[in-house]
Structures are given as structure tokens and as C-alpha cells.
Amino acid sequence: MVPRTRTPITADPFVCSGQPVITGTAIPAYRVLELLREGLSLDEVVERFGGAITRSQARACVEYAIANLRQTVAYAA
């Protein structure tokens, strides 16, 4: 039997108004990205949330953003 893996980022209309969050938390993925934009390292982001998330969960926010930007369709003006 193959173990079921948890999706690191989820969107639920009952959690943070449907914003993508780190699974099992109410921490929006965008907040992690904002902190990285401000210059914090992944380890500093984890510390900022008091250890409520792991380094791999913070990294998953970056991967989520990249994957979603790849799916964005640009239309010519």
C-alpha cells in the first residue's frame, strides 16, 4: 500500500476565506512569500512563525507560487 501524502498547500473556503494556506495551519502562503521578499531566509521565516511551520513547508509556498505562475496565460493587448 502506498502511503498517502499531504498536499503542502491547500485552499479551503472555511480557512482564511479560501486563500491558499500551509496545510494544517491558517498561515497564508502569500505571507511566507512576503517575508521572503522582505529579505528573510527560509529559516528566519520559520522562526517568525514560532516553529509552527517547517522549512520544507515554507519552501512549498515558493514552489506553489512558481507552479501557479507557470499556469498563467498571458494575452496580447
C-alpha positions as CSV (number, residue, x, y, z in Angstrom):
1,M,0.0,0.0,0.0
2,V,1.3,3.4,-1.0
3,P,1.2,6.0,1.8
4,R,-1.0,9.0,1.1
5,T,1.0,12.2,1.1
6,R,-0.4,15.5,2.3
7,T,-0.5,18.4,-0.1
8,P,1.7,21.1,1.5
9,I,-0.6,24.0,0.3
10,T,-4.4,23.8,0.4
11,A,-7.3,26.2,-0.2
12,D,-10.5,25.7,1.8
13,P,-13.3,28.3,1.7
14,F,-13.6,27.9,5.5
15,V,-10.0,28.8,6.2
16,C,-8.7,32.3,5.6
17,S,-11.5,33.0,3.1
18,G,-10.2,30.4,0.7
19,Q,-6.7,31.8,0.4
20,P,-4.0,29.1,-0.2
21,V,-2.6,28.2,3.2
22,I,0.1,25.9,4.6
23,T,-1.9,22.7,5.2
24,G,-2.9,22.3,8.8
25,T,-2.4,25.9,9.6
26,A,-4.1,29.3,9.0
27,I,-0.8,30.7,7.6
28,P,-1.4,32.1,4.1
29,A,1.1,31.1,1.5
30,Y,1.4,34.7,0.4
31,R,2.6,35.8,3.8
32,V,5.6,33.5,3.6
33,L,6.3,34.9,0.1
34,E,6.0,38.5,1.5
35,L,8.6,37.7,4.2
36,L,11.0,36.2,1.7
37,R,10.5,39.3,-0.5
38,E,11.5,41.4,2.6
39,G,14.8,39.5,2.6
40,L,14.2,36.9,5.3
41,S,15.7,33.5,4.8
42,L,13.6,30.3,4.9
43,D,15.0,29.6,8.4
44,E,14.1,33.1,9.5
45,V,10.6,32.7,8.1
46,V,10.2,29.5,10.2
47,E,11.4,31.4,13.3
48,R,9.0,34.2,12.6
49,F,6.1,31.8,12.8
50,G,7.5,30.4,16.1
51,G,8.2,27.0,14.5
52,A,4.6,26.4,13.5
53,I,5.8,25.6,10.1
54,T,8.9,23.7,8.8
55,R,11.5,24.9,6.3
56,S,10.1,22.5,3.7
57,Q,6.6,24.0,4.2
58,A,8.0,27.5,3.6
59,R,9.8,26.2,0.5
60,A,6.5,24.6,-0.6
61,C,5.0,28.2,-0.7
62,V,7.6,29.2,-3.2
63,E,7.0,26.1,-5.3
64,Y,3.3,26.7,-5.2
65,A,3.7,30.3,-6.5
66,I,6.0,29.1,-9.3
67,A,3.6,26.4,-10.4
68,N,0.7,28.8,-10.4
69,L,2.6,31.4,-12.4
70,R,3.5,28.8,-15.0
71,Q,-0.2,28.1,-15.5
72,T,-1.0,31.8,-16.0
73,V,-1.9,32.6,-19.6
74,A,-0.8,35.9,-21.0
75,Y,-2.9,37.6,-23.6
76,A,-1.6,40.1,-26.1
77,A,-3.1,43.6,-25.9
